[in-house]
Amino acid sequence: MINNEHNPIAIRISNVQDLWIENREKFPDAKIYCLVCEPTDYQIVEGFIRLEASEHGCTSDIIVGFKADYDDKTDFYKFLIKAWIDSFSMDVEKNPDWDWADFSSFKSELTSVSSLSADKLRDLYIRLVTSFKTFVGNDNLLGITLFISRIGDVEALNEVIKDIAERLPAGVALILIDYKKREVYD
C-alpha cells in the first residue's frame, strides 16, 4: 500500500482539493468556478478533476469533465450534447441499473442536432443537464468541468459560458480551467 503523504503528485492534488473545498464553502451558490493554474500544473488540476469524477473523490460534489475546443457556439453546443450522451452511454453499460428516465429521449434528439439553431441547441443542452441533475438526485453540486484548449473567439466563448451559466438549474455550475497569463474567462 502506498502512503500518499510522501507522494508529491498526491500532495499537490490534495492541495487543489483543499482549495476547491474552501472555495465551494465560500461560494456555495456560484454558477461558475474558474481554476487558474500555472501551465505546468495543468495536469495536476486535470488529475484533481479525474479523481473527483471517480468514486475516490473526497468531496460530495458530482464532477463531470469534457475536453473541447471552441470555434463557434453552434458547434460547441453540439459537442457538449454529444459528449454528454456518449459519456453516459459508456457509463450505463458499466452500471446497467442506472435509470435516467429521459436518457433515451435525449439520445433520440441527438440525431437531429445538426439541423438545430444555436439557441435551440443551448436549450436542449440545458434541458439535458437539468434532467441529469434530477436523475442524480443529489443535493450537492453537479460541476460540469470544461477543459477548453483551442479557442477561436474568446469573446464569443465568454458569451456562451455566461449564457449557459444563467440558465443552469440550482445545484449545477460550470468549472473552467485556465492558465495564469492566458486568463481567458471574464
N, C-alpha and C positions, 0 to 999 in steps of 0.2 A: 504494500500500500504506500502511495506517495504522500508525503507530508507537504501540503501546498504552502505552508508558511515560509518555505525556503525556495519555492519555485518563483523566479522573478516574473514570469508571464502571469501566473495565477495571482500574484500580489498586485500587479498592475490592473488586471481585470477586476480584482476585488476593490481597488481604488475607484474605478469607474462605477462599479455597483454602488459604492458608498455615496458618490456624488449624485448618482441617479436617485437613490432613495432620499437624499437630503433635498434635492430639487422637487421631487414629487410631493414631499411633505410641505414644502414652502408654497408650491403652486399646484394644489391638487386638482383644480378645475381647468388648467391650461389646455388649450386645443392644439398648441404647437410647442414641442420641446426641441431645441437645437443643441446637439452635442458637437462642440467645436474642439478640434484636437490638432496637434502637430501632424503633418503628413506622415511622419514616422510612427505615429500612434494609431493610425487608421485601422490597422489590423487588430490592435488591442480593442478598440471600440467595436469593430465588427465581431470580435470574439465575445465581447460582452453581450451583444445583441443575440448572437447564436446561442449562447449559454442561457440567456433569459427566455429564449424561444423554446428551449428544451425543458424536459421535466427536472433538470438540475438547476434551474434558475432560483435565485434567492428571494426575489420579490414576488408579491402576489399578483403583479400585473401580468396580463397576457400580451406577449410581444410577438409580432409577426414582422418579417422583413422581406423587402423586394429590392433587387438591383435593377436600375433603369437608366436610360438616357432620356434627355428631353430635347425634342425637336420642335414639337408644337402640341397644343393641348389635345387635339383630336387623337393623335397617335399615343399620347401619354395616357389618356383615359382608356383607350383600347387596350394598351399594355396592362394597366392596373387591373382591369376587369379580367382579362385572360389569365394573367399571372395568378390572381386570387383563385379563380376557378380551377386552374391546373394544379395549384398547390393543394387545394382542398381535395381534389380528385385523388392525388397521391396519398394524402394523409388518411382519407376514408378507406382506402384499400388496406392500410395497416390497422385501422380502427373501425371495423365494419359495424360496430354498434352505434357509431355516431349517427344521429338522425337530424340533420339540418333540413327541416321540412321544405324550405324554399330552394334548396340547392338544385334540384332537377329543373326547376323553372328558370333559375339563372343560367344554368348550363344550356338550356334551350335558347335563351335570349342571346347567348354568345354567338350563335350562328348569324345573327342579324346586325352585329355591332358595326360592320363595315358600312352600312347604309345610314347610320345614325349621325346626327349633328353633334358637335362638341357639348352643347347644353344637355341633350338627351343622354349622351354618354356619361356626363357628370352625374345626372340624376340617377341613372342606372347604377353607377358606382356607389353613390350614397345609399340607395336602397339596398344594395348588396351588403355594404358594411353594416348598415342598421340591422338588417336581418341576421347577419352573422353575430352581431353583439347580442341580440335576443337569443340566438341559439346557444352561445356560450353561457348565457345567464349568470355572468359573473358580476358582482358589484364593483370589482376593481377595474382599473384602466385596461382598455384594449389599445395598445400602442402600435400604430402602423409605421414601421420604420422604412424610410425611403433612402436607399443608397443611390444617389444620382451622380453619375460620373461625368458624362459629357453633357454640357448644357448649351443648346443652340441660341437661346434667347433668355437671358437672366430675368428681365422684367416680366416677360410672359410667364415664366415659371413661377415667379413670386405671386403673380395674379392668380394662377391656378391653385397654388397652395393656399392662399388666402380664401379663395372661393370654396375649396374643399373644406377647410377648417371651419368656416362659418356655417356650413351645413351639417357637420358631423353631429351625431346624437350625443347626449350626455354619456360620459364614461368612455369616450373614444377620442384619441389625439394622434396627431402626426408626430413622428420622431424623425428629425432631419439630422444628417451627419454632414459636417463641413470641416474644412481645414482652416487653421489660422492663416491669415493673409489672403485667403481666397474669399471667405466670408460672403457668400452669395446671397444668403437669405436675409431679407429685411426684418 
